[in-house]
Amino acid sequence: MFVRCWVIYVLFLHLIDKVSLQVSGFVGDSVLLPCSYQDRELKPEDINVFWRYNESKNVYDIEKGNPSTNKQDAMFKGRIKSFLSWHENGNFSLILSNLMVTDAGQFSCDIPGVKKEFKLTLHVKAHPTTTSTTASNPKSTSDTSSSSMKTQPEGIATFLTVVLAFFLLHYICVLY
């Protein structure tokens, strides 16, 4: 029984690893594209990270601990910010500024040395229009908060489903 539960756990963890993250932002704003690896400490010379857009365009590379924009696609030139001090802690997140509608798509962060790849889907929306103040509507409906920091309902539902499935699986394996 232990072996069967162990195999189920491994399969479940493999499925969790493939869940894609959803990130949203507004045209003209900036958004954080998260990518981190905390399982073990990486030496600077072992840090190789490759960011790609829609599996083909080069967004940003870190080779042997050094950032490289030599092969960066023109659509990302001057719009990507990474923090070297984050790299030593395993955080390879990027900030993409001046969002454009054409930035919407899938981003991947590949860390080949540890066989990890993180995928996320970026959604870019136009800023909501503000309602002019009138006698019948004295309040402005302008929302100045950045949507990149808001939690997406779909992401919460996926997370809760995964957590519930994990605990249910654990409960079944413990009982039998």
C-alpha positions, -999 to 999 in steps of 0.1 A, spaced: 0 0 0 29 24 8 43 20 -27 9 27 -43 4 59 -23 40 70 -30 34 66 -67 2 85 -65 20 113 -45 47 115 -72 22 117 -100 2 143 -81 33 164 -75 42 161 -112 7 175 -121 11 204 -97 44 213 -112 27 217 -146 0 241 -134 4 274 -153 2 307 -135 -20 335 -147 -7 371 -145 -26 403 -156 -16 439 -162 -28 470 -179 -14 486 -211 15 510 -202 20 496 -167 46 471 -154 41 435 -143 62 410 -123 69 377 -141 77 353 -112 103 326 -114 122 311 -84 140 280 -74 145 273 -37 151 235 -35 188 238 -32 214 266 -33 229 273 -67 264 285 -72 267 316 -94 286 297 -120 258 271 -121 230 296 -127 216 293 -162 181 306 -167 164 312 -200 132 333 -203 112 328 -235 80 342 -249 56 319 -268 84 293 -268 104 311 -294 113 347 -286 142 354 -263 131 376 -234 161 374 -211 190 350 -203 212 344 -173 243 324 -183 267 313 -156 253 339 -132 256 368 -157 227 385 -174 228 385 -211 206 405 -235 227 398 -267 201 375 -282 171 394 -267 141 399 -291 136 435 -302 101 436 -286 117 434 -251 147 457 -256 148 482 -228 116 469 -211 130 440 -189 144 445 -155 161 418 -134 178 421 -101 212 405 -97 209 405 -59 178 383 -62 196 356 -83 218 345 -54 186 337 -35 172 317 -64 148 344 -75 150 349 -113 118 370 -116 116 398 -142 97 431 -144 83 438 -178 75 475 -182 55 495 -206 30 467 -213 15 464 -247 -14 443 -259 11 423 -280 28 411 -248 -1 389 -240 9 352 -243 29 325 -226 62 331 -209 85 304 -197 114 304 -173 137 274 -179 164 264 -153 180 235 -171 206 227 -145 179 216 -121 154 205 -147 127 230 -138 105 250 -161 79 275 -150 52 287 -173 29 316 -169 3 333 -191 2 371 -193 -30 388 -200 -28 425 -209 -59 447 -207 -67 483 -217 -70 507 -187 -107 510 -176 -122 543 -187 -130 567 -160 -166 580 -156 -169 618 -156 -183 634 -125 -219 644 -129 -247 656 -106 -262 621 -107 -229 604 -102 -207 624 -78 -181 596 -74 -154 588 -99 -151 551 -108 -114 554 -115 -93 525 -101 -56 533 -100 -45 500 -85 -23 477 -106 -41 445 -116 -8 426 -117 -10 425 -79 -46 414 -77 -54 377 -72 -72 362 -102 -104 342 -92 -94 314 -116 -60 310 -99 -76 308 -64 -100 281 -76 -72 261 -92 -51 264 -60 -79 254 -37 -88 224 -60 -51 213 -59 -49 217 -21 -82 198 -15 -71 170 -39 -38 167 -21 -54 164 14 -80 140 0 -53 118 -15 -33 120 18 -64 110 38 -71 80 15 -35 68 16 -34 71 54 -67 51 58 -56 22 37 
